[in-house]
Amino acid sequence: MPVPVDRRAGERGIYRSESNSGQQVIAAVGNLGYVQKGRWINFLNSLLKLIPSADHNCISFWHMTHAAFTESSLSTLSSSPCLQGERVAFTGTLASMTHAQAAALVAEHGGVATEHVSRQTTMLVIGEEGWPLEDNGQPSVKLQQAERWRHAGCDIELLNESHWLALLGLNDHREEVHRLYTPAMLSTILGISVHVIRGWGRAGLIRPVRMVHRLPYFDFREVSSARRLNELLESGVPRKDLEESLRRLPGVQRGDDRPLEQLQILAHRLGVVIRDDHGLVMAVNGQRLLNFDGDRPNAEQAEADGELLPSIRFSPEKLKNSEPKDWLIEGCRLYDAGRLREALEAFRLAAMTSPNSADVHFQIGECLYRLGRVEPALERYHAAVEHDPDFLEAWTQIGCLHRELGDPAAARVSFESALKLLPEYPDAHFHLAETLYDLGEDADARIHWEEYLQHDSRGPWADIARQRLEGEACV
C-alpha cells in the first residue's frame, strides 16, 4: 500500500511504495482534483525534489484519486496556466530580472504576485543574487514570515529562483542566472575592484568554473554571495549569527555547504592582520587598527593576554635578509592587503628567482599601475606576454593602457590579439568596440558591442553597449 512521503506530498499525490523486488519506488499519483485547482506547479515541484534520490526508471504513476489521465484531462492541464491559483511573493535580489518583471510573469502565467507574505501566500521565490539576509545578518523578513506560516500548517512552497524559472519553462532566463563572468565583468556589475575578485579567487573564497589561457570564469551567484557575506562581516555582524541564518536557507538545508565554507574563509581572512613597524593592518582591506589602550610592553605579553589577533610579521627593509620563501605568494598576500609598495618589493624578489615567470611580471605590472606608474606597468605587461603569448588578461591590460595613454591604434592590435586566442572573450569585445568607436569605425564597433551583449545583459558595460547601439540606430 503506498503511503505519502509527507503531508504536503500526499496532498499533491506524491507517494512512496515498494516494488515486488523490494526496490524503493516513487509513485506519482496525479490527484487531478488538486491539480486542476491550479496547483500543478506544486505537484511538479514535489516530484522534482524526490526524483534525484530515486531510480528514475522506477518512477510510475500509481493511481489517480479523482480522474484518469485521459486525452481530455491532459488537454485541460496543458491549456491551464501553470501558476493558476498561486499567490507568489519574492524575497532577495533576483539574478535574472527585477521584482516588477517577475510579478508581470506571475500574472502572465495565471497567478497573483503579492508584495507581502501572508496565510494566503502559496509560493515564496528566493532570489539568487547574493543571499536573502538583512543588514543584521538575519534571514529576510519575508523568509521568516514564510517559515512561521509553514510551521503553523500553511502550505507555502519555498523555491530558488532558478527552480522557479525551470518550472515556468523560462530556460533563457535560467541561463542568465547561471551565466559565467570574467573578473573584469564582475567588477563592473558588482562594484568590486578586480584585484579584490582575484584575491578572493586566490583565497578559495570563489572558485573558477572554467579557465581559458589563465583567464578565470566565475559563477555570478557565488561571487555575489561572497560579496554579501563580506559586507555583513565587515559591518560587525557576528559570524555565529550569520551561520545560523545561512542554515535556515532552503538551499543550505538541502545540502549546499558552500555558503558556510565561504563564511569560514571570510571570517579567517577578516581575522588575519599584518604587523609592520607602525602597528597592525587588516589583511583583507588594508585598514589600520588603532591602539586606544597605549603601547603594550611586548608582543609576547599581548599574546599571553589573548589580545593579539593572528598576524603576519612584516618589515620591508628586512625582506632580502629573510629566510627563503615563495615571494610570489608573499607578494599576493601583501597586495591583497593593500600594501602595494611592499608587495612590489616581494614581486621583484620573485622575479630574481623566476625571471621567466609571466605571472610575476603580470603582478609587478598590477602593482605599478595601481601606484600610478602607467608606462612602467605597460612594459611589465608586455614582458608577461613575451613569456606567455597566450596570457589573455595581460593582452587586455596592454590594450587598456595603450588606450589610456592615447594610442588607440596600438590598443586595437592588443585587443585583436586577445580575440585571436579566444574569439568569445567578452572583455576584449567590449574594449575593442570602444576603441573602434574612438577611431570613428562605428560599423565595426557595432559588431563587437552586439557580441558583448551575448555574454552580459545586466552590467554597466552592457548599458554602455546598448546606448551606443541605440545611438547608431538613430543616425
N, C-alpha and C positions, 0 to 999 in steps of 0.2 A: 504494500500500500504506500503510495507516495506521500511524503509529508512536506509541508512548506519549509523552505530554507530558513526563513524568518517571517515575522508578521507582515512586513511590507511586501516581501517577495511573494508570500502566499496570496495577498490581495491582488497581486499583479499576475498570478498564475504561474509563478516560478517554483517548481517542486524538485526535490531531490529523491532519487529512488535507487534501488539496487537491481542490476540486471541478473539474468539467470546464472551468469558466470561469477557473480559476486562483485563485478566491476561497478564502481560508482557511476551513476548516470545523472545528468541534469535533465529533468523532464520539463520542458517549457509548455505550460498549459495556457493556451490562448483564451483567456477569460474575455470573450468579446463584449459581454455586457459592460465590463470595466473598460476595455479598450475603446469602445465606441463612445464612451463619455469624454473622450479626449485625452486619455491617459496612456496612449500608445507609446509615447516617448519614454515614459517611466517604465513601461514593460520592457522596452529595449534596453534601457539603462540597467535595470536589474539583471537582465540576461547577460549583458556585456561584462558586468562585474564578476559574474560567475564563470564565464567561458574560459578565461585564462587558467583557472585551477582545475579544469576538467578536460577530458579527452574530447576533442571536437567531433570525433566520429561517433561519440555516444550521446550527442545532443538529439533529443527526439521530442516530438510533440505528443504528450502522454494522453491527454483527453481534453475536451472542451466543456466548460461548465454551463455556458449559456447558448452556444451556437457552434455549428461546424464551420471549418474553413472552406466555404464553397466559393465559386467564382463570384457570386454576388456579394458575399461578405468581404472578400478580398478587394473587390471593386470599391466597396464602401470605405474600406481602410485607406486605399490609395488615393481616394478623392478627398479625404478629410485632412484639413491642415494638421501638421504634426504637433502644434502647440495648442490645439483647441482645448479649451477648459483649463489651461495653465495660467497661473498668476506668477510672473517671473520677476525677480529682483536681481540686481548686480552689486557686487562689492569688490573693492580693489580696483586697480587700473587695468583696463583691458589692453592686451597687446595687439589686437587685430583691428580695433575700431574704437570710436568714442561710445560713451554710455547712451547718448542720444541715437546714434546709428543702431546700436544693439536693441534699443527699445522699439525702433521702427521695424527691425527684423522680427521681433516678437509679435507685433501686430500683424505683420505680413503673413506670419505662419499661424495665425488664429488665436494667439494668446493675448494676455494683458500684461503690460510692463508696469511695475509698481516701484516707487521710489523708496518705500519702507517695507520692512519685514513684519508680517502680522500672522495671525492664526489662519488667514485665508491664503497666504503665500504657499505655493506648491513647489517652487524651484528657486534656489539661490545659486547664481553663476559666479564663480570666483575668478577674477581677472588674473592673468599670468605675467603681468609686467611688475616684477617685484613681488612682495607678499602683502596680503591684506592686514597690515599691522598699523595700529595708531601710533602717534608720536610717543606715547608712554610705553610702547612695546606690547600692548595688549592686542588681541585679535580685534578686527574691526567690529564696530557696534552691530552691524547687520549680521555678522557671523555669530556673535554672541547671542543675539536675539533668536536666530535660527536654531542654535543649539538648545536654548531654553524651550522653545516651542516643540522641538523634536522630543526632548525629554518629557514634555507634557503629553506626548502622544500624537502630536500633529504630523502629518505626512508631508515633510519638506525635503526635497531632493537637494543635495549639495553636489554641484558639478564644476569641475575645472573648465576653463574657457575652451580649451581645445576639444574636450569631450562634448561640450555643448555644440560646438561648430560641426563636429563629426555627425552628431545626431540630426542636425539640420541639413546635412549634406553639403555644407559650405567648405569644400576642400580647399578652394583658393584662399579663403580667409585662414583656414587652419595652417596652411603652408606659411602664411605670414607670421603666425605665432612661432613656428619652428625655424624660421629663416636664420641663416648664419651671417655673421658680420665680421669684418676686419677690425682691428683696434682703432684705426682712424675713423671708420664709420660709427663705431660705438661711442667714440669720443664726442662726435658732433650730436648724436642722438641723446645721449645720457648726460652730457655736460661734465664728463670726467676727462682729465688730461690723458693723453695717450701714454705717457710714461707711467701713470698710475695703473692703467689697464695692463701694461706689460709687467709691472711689478706684481700685480695680483696673479698674473699667469706664472711668474717665477715662483711665487709662494705656494702655488697649488690651489689658490682660492677659486680660480676659474680654470677650466681645462679646455684646451683647443679641441674642437670636434674633428678638425682636419688641418693638416699642414701642407702648404704648397710652396716650395722654394723658400723655406724659412718663414713664410707668412702664415700666422695662425688665424683660423676662423673660429669664432666663439658663438655659442648659443646665446641669443639675446636674453632669454629668460634667466639664465644662470648669472649673467653679468648684472642685470637689473636687480636680481635677488641679492647679490653681494653688495651692490651699492646701497640698497635699503638697510640691510643689516649693519653695514659700516656706519651709515648715518645715525642709526639708533644707538649703537655702542658709543660713538663719539659724542653723542648728546648726553650720555650718562645713564642710559637705561641699563640696569644690571643684567649680566649675562644669563643668570638663572631665570629671570623673568622672561627674557626672550626665548630661552629654551622651552619653558613651559608653554608659551604661546605657540611656538612652532609645532610642538607635539599635538596641539589641538587642531591643526590644519588637516583637512581630508587627505591631501597628498602624502603627508608625513605619516599619518595613521595607516595608509595603505602600504607603507614600507619604504618610502623615499627618504633615505637618511642624508642626502646631500646637503639640505639646508642646515642640519645640525653640524655636519662636518665643516661647512663654511663658517658657521658661528664659532666653532672651536679655533679654526685658523685665524679668524679676525681677532678674537679675544687674545690669542697669543701675541699676534703682531702688535696690538694696541698696548700690550703689557711690556713689550721689549723696548728698552731705551738704550741710546748710545751715550757714553760718558766721554766728554772731551775736557780740555783744561778749563772750560768755563762752566761746567755743570752737566746736567742731563738733558737729552733731547729725545722726544718720542720718535722711534724709528719709522712709524707708519706715516707721519705727516710733518716731521721736522720741527714740531712745536717745542720750545724750550720750557722745561719745568722750573718754576721758581721755588726757592727755599725760603719760606717765611719764618722758619724757626732758628735761623742762624746757621753758621757752619758747623758741621759735625766734626768731632775730633779726627776721625779717620773712617775709611770705607769699611774696615773690619768691624768697628763698633756699630756702624749703621746696620750692617748685615746681621750682626748679633742681635740687634734690637728688632729685626724683622721688618725694617722700614725701607730697605733698598730694593727697588724693582730689579728684575733681571736686566743686566746691562752688558754692553759690549764696550770694553775699554779701547779708546781710540786717541792716538796722539800723532798728528800729521807729521811732525818733524822726525818721528822715530820710525816711520814706515820702512825706510830702506834698511834699518838695522834690526827690524823684526825678524822672527824666525820665518822660514819659507812657508808660503800659503798660496792658495788659489786666489790670485789678485783679481781675476775676473769676477769671481763670486763676491769677494770683498767689495769691489767697486760697485757692483749691482746693489749690494745691501746699503752702501752709503748713498748711492744715487736715489734709491727708493726712499731714503730718509731725508732727502733734500740737501744733503751735504755735497754739493756739486764739485767744489774745488778739491775736497779730499777724495771724492770718487774719481775725479780726473787723474789725480796722482796715482791712485791704485790702478786705474786702467793703463796708464803709461808704464807702470811696473809690469803689468801683464803683457804689454807689447814687447818689453825687453826679453821676456821668456818665450813669447809666442808671436813673433813679428809677422807671421803669415796668416794670423787668425782674422778672418773677416769680421767675426763678432766683436773682437777687441777694437778694431778700427771703427766699427759702427758705433760702439758705446762711447768712444772718445769723441766722435762727431756729435753724438747726442748731448754730451756734457758741454762741449764748446758752443753748440747752438743755444742751449739754454742759458749760457753765460754771456750771450750776445755777440759771440765771435763767429759771424756767419761765414766769412770766407775760409778761415782755417777749418771750420766744420765741413764745408763743402769738399775740401781736399781729403779729409778723412773718409767721407762717404765714397769718394772716388776710389780711395785705397781699398775700401771694403769690396767694391765690385771688381776691382783688379784681382783680388784674391778669390772672389767667388762671383763670377759673372751672372749667376742666377739669383742673386740676392735682391728679391723684389722690393722690399721696403727701402733698401739703400738707393735703388734706382728712383723710387718715388721721392725720397728726400732730396736727391740731387736735382730732380726736376723742380720741386717746390722752392729750393734755394735759388736756382737759376732764375725762376720767375720773380722771386722776392728781390733779387739783385738787378732786375730789369732786363733780363736776357731771355725773352720768350722763345726764340728760335732754339737755343740750347735746351730749354725746358722741354720743348716739343720732342726733341730727339730722345731725351731720357724717358719720358712717358711712353713713347712708342717702343722703346727698348723693353720696358716692363710688359707691355701688351704682347710683344712677340713671345715672351716667356709664358704669359698667362692671359690669353685673349679675353677671358671673362673677368679680369681683375677690376672690381668696381672703382677703387680709389684712382687708378690710372685713367679710367674713362672719364671720371668727373674732372680731374685736373687737366687732362688733355683738352676736354671740351672748353674749359675756361681759358686755357692758353690759346686755342684756336680762335676763340671769341675775341681775345685781346689782339690777335693778328688780323682780325677782320675776315676770317674764313668761317662765316656763320653757318653755311650749309654743312661743312664737315663737322663743325662743333655740334650741330643738331643730332647727328648720328650718335655721338658719344654721350650726350645728355640722355637720349632715349635709351641707350644701352644701360646707363647707370640706373635709370628708373626701373629696369628689370630686376635689380638687386635690392633696391631700397625705395620705400614709398612713404616713410614716416619722418625722416630726419631733416635738419636744416639744409643739407646738400640736396635732398630730394625737392625741397621747396624752391631752392635756387634754380634747379634744373627745370622744374615746371614753369617758373616765372620766365626763364629765358625762352622756353619753347612757346609759351603763350605770346611773348613779345615778338618772336619771329613770325608767328602766325598772323599777327596784326599788321605786319609790314607789307 
